[in-house]
Amino acid sequence: MKNLFNDFNPVSSKQWKQQIQFELKGADYNETLVWNSPEDIQVKPFYHKDEFVSGPTLQTKASDFRICQNIFVQDLEKSNARAIDSINRGAECIRFTIEDEKIDIAKLLQNLPLDRITIYFNLSFLSLDYIKKIEAFAKENKATIYCTLDPIGQLAKEGNWFTTKEKTNFDTLNSIATAAPNLSVISINANLYQNAGANMVQQIAYALAQANEYFNIIPNLNRPIVFEVSVGTNYFFEIAKLRSLRLLFNRIAKEYNHNHDCHIVVSPTKRNKTLYDYNVNMLRTTTECMSAILGGADVIANLPYDSLYHKDNEFGDRIARNQLLVLKHESHFDKVDNPADGSYYIESLTSQLAEKALTLFKDIEANGGFLKQLNEGIIKRKIQESADKEQELFDAGKEILLGTNKYPNKKDSMKDNLELYPFIKIKPRKTLISPIIEKRLAETLEQERLKEENKS
């Protein structure tokens, strides 16, 4: 068969630029078509192999991603029943959030197909005895279990450690790592940075600097580290962000003779989700889940479209799960490995994000490390600066959320639908440091609309 491409001469990047300059009719190429991202990355109108510099190779398997269901454990029997139902409806792993040390692990996991699913325990406490029970259960039942413990993340989010003193937290963490050699117990809550408004370079660098603290705290850390990451709607940048995180982690881990790849658990961001015109949240989470798949996420836990204002409910969970099922089994995202390979644009973004994040990571380490800068308020201040810039763009209508600051439905009413308080909750309490606060872009605008509703 004749190769049709032989009939066409290759076009160089120089020729493309000349043609573009002609079409611009005198307008400046850089001012018209090149734009700067919040990470100070210049995005060009086209990318060509003539200008492409190959970087380190990275293997990402979209075919391996697993669908996760989040379950907050309050009633043990109901949580168990909900987990079984979720598995029967397509979930491939369950993430339980547990706040009570009295929760019986065996009863919580009874009748679950532990031979083919993965369990994650998001614990709101630090307990050696509880981890020992989980370790014994996992060993006896040959279950794959991750315990996502992150004392530094607890300090960043809540302003306090799990227990009163830093040393106590790290001593307990070391004891846990020793007592549970078959469990992955270290997690990095990078969701916090994205949801608080950090740019992508900051998200990557802070997550890596936090991981570096754990490498120094726990000698011979020999189990995979879990990174919990949020992704937004900047589609190609988010793909590159996850790739950059994995690339840099492997480089840093190598210095500690840590031979495990990181385990990335992704959720859509809360920052761009809206109370009004809430169905648009489904569109946002769909593209965000696509970015997560193409970026090489190991696990994806989707965010229900109504999670801002509704309590957990079967319909919201089902829609969120079905979005991932459609992507996996009907859009066939599970059939291709390394789907981002060969894209000069994504490769270029990956390389630039990695380079900038590594520079910031080195700066953090040169100035005492992540924990020192967190205690001094530097991390919070830097995130706030990025968040303020993004908020200004949103308030000026330059960053658009459809249905909120662009084409809002003025007849949309929400005052009678609020089962949950959808805005920042300030807990008056004494803290060691000022915590990093998650805030959605649309909060102030939505509060104003609710006030108008209540007047009518």
N, C-alpha and C positions, 0 to 999 in steps of 0.2 A: 504494500500500500504506500502511495506517495505521501511523504511528510510535507504537509501544507506549510509548515513554518519555514521550509527551505525557500519558499517563494518570496519571503520578506527579509529585507536586510535588517540587522540589529540596529536599534536606535540608542545612541549614547546619552548619558545624562546631560552632556553639553547641548546636544541637539534638542532635548526636551526643554531645557531652560530657554534656549533661543526661541522656540515656538511659544512658550508661555509668555516671554517678554513681548513677543509680537501681539499676542492676544490681549495683553494688558493695556495696549494702546498708550504707552507712556507712563502708566502708574508704576510706582516703585514696587519691585518684587518682594522685598523683605517686609515692607510696611503693609502690603496688601495680603500676602499669602502666608507669611511666617508668623506664628504666634507663640507666646511664652506661657508655659503652664505654671501653676503655683510653685512647682518644684524648680523653677527657672530652667526648664528644658525647652529648647527651641524645637517646635514641631514644623517640619517642612511640608510643602504640598505634595511631594512625591519622594520616594526612596528608590535608589537604583543600585544595582550590583557594582557599578563603577566606583561608588563611594562607600561601599560596605566593607567594614573591617570585621572579620570574623573574631568572635570572642570565645570564652570557654564553652564547651559543649554542655548541654543540660538535657537530661532525659525526663520528660513529663508524660505520664500515662493517663490520658483522659479516660481510658477504658476502665481504670481501677477505682474511680470515685464511687463512694458509697453514700446512700441517702440516710440521713439521721433524723430522728424524732426527739425533740426536747420534751422532757416531762419533769415538772416540779412535783416533788414527792411531799404530799401532805397527808393524804389518806393512803395507807400502804396497799390495801386491797384494790382500791380504785386505780392506783398508779400501775399496779401489776396488770390489771385488766386492760388498761389503756395501752400499755406496752405490747401486750399480746395482740390486741386489735391493730395497732400500728404496723407490727410485723406482718400480719395477715394482709394488710392493705398496701404493702410495698416498701416499708422502711427496712433498712439493712443494718442499722445500729440504733441504739437508744442512748441518749444522754440524760441521766437522772441528776437533778439538782437536789441535794440533801442538806437540810439545816439541823436535823435532829439526830444525835448519835445513837438514839434508841431504835432507829429504823433497822429492822432485821433484814440483812442482805439476802439470806436464803429465801425468805418469804417474798421479798420484792422481786426476785428473779425466778421464782418457781414457774415451771411449765414454759419458760422461754427457750427457743431453740439455740442454746449457747454454742452449739457446734458450728453454726453458720452465721452468727451475728456478733457484733462487737459492742461492748458495754463501756460507757464513759460515766464516771462518777465525779460530778462537780460538787465538791464538799465545801461547806461554809464554815469549816472548823479544821483544826490541825490535831489529829489524834493518832498516836502510834497504835493503840489497842484496836481502833477501828480498822486501820489499814491492815493489821495482822489478820483480822477476820476476813477481810476481802482477799488477801493473799492466800489464805487457807482455802477459801471457797473456790478461787480461780484454779488453784492447783488440783483440788479434788474433782472439779467439774470440767477441767481442761478448757476453761473459758478465757477468751481474750478480753482483758479489762484494762482500761486506762483510768488512773485517778489524777484529775487535773488540779494539782496543788501549786499555788503560786503566792507565797507570803509577800513577795515584793509587789506583786499586782494588787494584793489586798491592801497594802500600805498606800499604794498610789491611788486606788479607788476610794477607800474608806478613810484614809488619813491615819489609821492605826494598824498595828500588827494583829494577827490572830490572837496572840497572847501579849502580855504587857511589854515584854522586852525583846529586842532584836535577837540577842544571843539565844534566847529560849526557842524562838522560831527556827533558827538555823540548826540548833542542836537537835531539835525534834525532827526536822527535815532530814538531817543526816542519819538519825536513828531509823527513820522510815525507809530511806533508800537502802540501808543495810538489812533491815528486817524483811523487806519485800523485794528481793532481787529479781523476781519474775514479773513485777509490775512496772509499768511506766508511771512515775508519780510526779514528774516535773512538768509544769505547764507555763506558758507565757501568755498572759491576757493582753494581746495586742488589739483586741476589739476596742478597749478603752480609748486608745490613742486616736483611732479613726473616728469613733463616735463623739469624741471631745473636740474634733476639728483639726487634728494634726495633718500636715501634708504627707505625701507618700514616702518621701525621703526620711522624714522624722519617724513615721510608723516602722519602717524597716530598721533604721538605726537604733531606735529605742528598744525594739523587740530583741535585736541581736545583743545590745549592751546588757539587757536584762538576762538573757541566756548566758552571757559571759560571766555575770555575777554568780550564777548557779554552778558553772564549771569551776569557779574558784572556791565556792562554798563546799561543794560535794566532791571529794576526791574520787577518782575512778567511776565517774558517772557512766554506767554501762547500759542504759536503756534509752529508747527514743524520747526526745523532748517533744511535747505537743505545743504547737503554736495555734492559738485561737485568734483568727484574723477576720476582720470585717472588710467587705468590698463595697464600693460605691458604683455609680453608673458611668464613670469615665472608662468605657469599655476596654480599649486597648491598653491604657495605662494600668488598669487593675490586673489584666493578664500579666503584664510585665512586672508588676509589683510582686506577685506571688513567685514568679520565676526568679526575680532578683533576691528575694528572701531566701529561697532554697539554695541558690548559688552561693550567697555569702555565708550562710550558715555552714554549709559543707566546708568552706574554706577555713572558717574559724574553728569548727569542731576538729578539723584535722590537726590543729596545733595542740589539742588536748588528747590526741589519739582516740578520739570518739568516732567510732566507725558506723554509727547509725545515721541514716538520713532523718531529717526532721519530719514530724507527722503534722500536717497542716489541716486544721478543722476550720472551715469557712462558714460564715453567716453573712447575709446582706446587712449593710449598715442601717442604723436607725436614724442617722443624721439627716437624710433626705426624705424620710417618710413623713406623710402628712395626715392630719386629722380630717380635713375637708377633701372632698373628691377622693376618698380613700381607695377606690378601686384602681386608681392609677398606681398605687403601691404594688399591685400585682405585676404591672408592666416593668416597674423598676426592679423588683426582685427577680423577675425572669432574666433580664439582661445581666444582672449581677451574678446570678447562678451560672449563667453561660460563661462569664469571665472566670469564675472560680474553676469551672471544669477545664477550660482551655489553659488556664494558668497552672494546672496540676494539683488542685486540691485533692487530698486523700478522702476527706469526708465533707459533706455539705449539709448543714442544718438550715433549712429555709425559714424565713420570717413570715408568719401569717399576715395577710394584708390588713387585718383588723387588730393587730396586737397592741396598738397604741391605746385603744379605748375599750376593748373587749377582754374579759377574762378568757382563759383557755377554753376553747370550744371545739366540738367535733368538726363543724363545717370549715372553720378557718384552718385547722390542722390538715384537713383532707385536701383543701385547695393547695396549700403550701407543698404538701407531699406530692400531689399530682403534677404540679409544675415540674418537679424534678423527674418524675416518672415519664412525663411526655418528652423531656429533653433526653432522657436516657434511652427509652425504648421506642419512641416514635420519631424523634429527630436524630437518633442513632449517634449521639455524642459519645457513646461507650464503645464505638467501633474503631476509633482512630487513636493511635498513640502519637505523641509529639505533634499535635495539630498546629501549633504555632511555629513549627520549624519552617524555614524558608521565607518567612515574612520579614523583609528587611526593616519594616517599620517596627514590629514588635521586638525584633532582635536589637535594634538601635535603642529603643526605650529601655529594654532590659539592661543593656550595657550602661546607659547613662544613669538610670536609677541606682544600679549597683555601685557605680563609681562615686556618686554623690553620697549615698548612704554609708559607704565605707569611709569616706572622708569625715562625715559627721561622727561615725562610730569611733574612729581614731581620736577625734577631738574630745569626745566624752571620756575615753580611757586616759588620755593625756592629762585630763583635768580632774582625776580622782575616781572616775567610774560612774556608772549609772546611779547607784544607790546614794552616793554623795551628792550628786546633782539633783536627785529627787528630793532629798532631805533639805537641800538649800533652796528649793523652789524654782530652780532653773528650768527643769523639764516642764513643769506646769506653765511657767511664763512663756516659754517658747511655743508650746502648743496653743496657748491663749492668743499669742500674736498671730499665728496662722489662722485660728478660728475667727478672729476679728476681721481679718482680710476677707475671708470667705463670706462672712456675715454681711460685710459692706457691699460685696458684689450682689448678694441676694437681695438686700434691701434696696439697691439701686436698680434691680431688675436685670442685671447683667448675668447673674446665675439664675437659671429659670427652673422652677418646679411647676409643671403644668397643673392647672386647677387650683393653684395657690397664689403665686405672684404673677401668673400669666393665665389669662382666660378663666378666672374663677367663676364658679356658679354662685351667684349672689343669693339664690333661693335655697342653697344647700344649708340644712339645719342639723346641728350636732348636739345641742344642749341636752336632749333627752336620751341620747345614745351612750353616754359616758358611764361605763361600768368601772373604768380605771381612770385615775388622774393622769392626763397625758403630758404633763409638763415637769420641769425640774422639781424634785422634792428635796427640800433643805431639811436635814436632820440636825436640830440643835444639839450638839454634843462636843465634848472636849476631844481634840485630836492632836496627835504629835506633829503632823504637817497639814498644810492646806491640801485637801484632796483634789484630784483631777476630776472635773465635772463633765459628764456627757450632756450635750445639749443639741436639740434639733434646730435646723435653720429656720423652720416656720413657726417656732413657738410663740414669739411675740406677736406676729401677725394673727395667729390663731386665737390667742387670748383676747385680742381686740375684737375679733369677730364674735367670739362667745359673749363678750360684754354687750355688744350690739343686739345679739339674739335675746339676751335676758331683759333688755329694755323693752323689747316689743311684746 
